[in-house]
């Protein structure tokens, strides 16, 4: 194991690559009535890497294409079931972790890729690990950011009040949307409203759900005014994320990912973690690193959770450049 503590911000010599447009886009029909949006960028004959976005429910963005040398990498992005440009929008039907793992493998097969690097952050890191544990022979390397292991401890941290100790005013806004007698289980309380009969109420509580998370994503998140996103985006994100959390990620047991780390101990792993990540605290990244003898852990001092944090950007681009040069 190797641990690297990064003390400063972004290295200007290692910024994002220039904006990049896809050279090919697909709509893949998947079992269960879902159509998945997939795009390919960079070098069609390059080293393949698939990006798994966060959430669940976040969708991909153009900025995610820019962490990779486009002359070297064939970059594959897709919107997971129910979000982004995939359809049906915001649907939780036939939408579980294992449906997503199956979709990743079907995308690999349809693009005729033998094995690829897997790049994921937050929930995308969770999904990357579970996919690798299911299909280890298809993964050349795992590049993970803001580790989330889908444990009750992590959910309790963010939705039980501990993270709120750092932003009490934002926590109060999120918590007090719910009557006091239901505040002992905010995930369940929000679930009742996100899936209630009133579309207007769904959107209102979805915006509060998204505002709580996005308001703590960056080390300096800025004012909370206006946060929560457009109504339908917030509704999709919040419903999908809450659906997964209510169901404990559809895992067999609470610490399943750590339990199954011996299945992928031979896969090279690179973990980038913000030291002051309030959404996914560093203890999960540390536990993963300890369970994965061949992994490298970079703890970025001046960073929180967001992919856009300068120190996080520097580390991730640097890792992909190192893999390219090898």
Secondary structure, DSSP 8 states (H G I E B T S, - for coil): -EEEEE-S---GGG--------SEEEEEEETTTEEEEEEEEE-TTSEEEEEE-STTTT---GGGGGGS-TTTEEEEEE--TTSTT-BSTT--TT-SHHHHHHHHHHHHHHTT-S-EEEEEETHHHHHHHHHHHH-GGGEEEEEEES-----HHHHHHHHSSTGGGTSHHHHHHHHTTS-GGGTT-HHHHHHHHHTSS-HHHHHHHHHHHHHHHHTTSSTT----TTTT-SHHHHHHHHHHHHHHHHTGGG-SSTTHHHHTGGGGTTSEEEEEEETT-SSS-HHHHHHHHHT-TTEEEEEETT--S-TT-HHHHHHHHHHHHHHHH-
